[in-house]
Amino acid sequence: MNTIQDSKFKIQNLIICLLITIPLAVSSGASAAGVDDLVNRIQKEFSRIKDISGTFSQSSYIRDIEETQKYSGRFFIKKPSRMMWEYSAPRDEKVIINNTDTWVYKKSLNQVMKMKFTKKAYSQVPIALLDSLENISSDFDISMTKDNALQLRPKRKVGMIKTLVIETAPKGFPVKMFTIFDTYGNIIMIELDNIKINSGLDDSLFVFKVPPGAEVFDMGE
């Protein structure tokens, strides 16, 4: 495998992940009104959010290798379509999305991947879903799994996402954790913490500057 192919493979594995598993059995007692109330609260909260930052704990079950990988880090999101997250040690990756441009920086190798981001990539960069939850009733068929959890199935193809489960918080930022089940049998889980809303994140946070001497691979070419 040559350097570019190897780098592509690493990036595909790098950007896969994130939460805590939630039961998928739909509660027979969950009323349509209860679902609508919870959906409306989430959409209302997200509509007033201009930026979000916080920390995350990530647990990803990769079916092909039958392995669960756990990571943590911090994330920053600013509407529209600007995101940055950075993994804590032992991982050393930093990811920046600015509209459709995506940069992934592997510090230990001083190596950069540049690619294009679309909704098809949500199953590989699931934390990016936090940028688009104010229209979930338009994008998903929704049911309630328990009093504080929603099961979402995409109405249209969204990457490899089969099911998205959101567990909500009773107050403050509406999403406590979310889990993605994809068509390959992977389970991508993330728990959010230390959330700050509308703190006025600076635009410069989402501008990637190539480090001196870094090797850059443009995957869009």
Secondary structure, 3 states (H helix, E strand, C coil): CCHHHHHHHHHHHHCCCCCCCCCCCCCCCCCHHHHHHHHHHHHHHHHCCCEEEEEEEEEEEEHHHCEEEEEEEEEEEECCCEEEEEECCCCCEEEEEECCEEEEEEHHHCEEEEEECCHHHCCCCHHHHHHCHHHHHHHEEEEEEECCEEEEEECCCCCCEEEEEEEECCCCCCEEEEEEEECCCCEEEEEEEEEEECCCCCHHHHCCCCCCCCEEEECCC
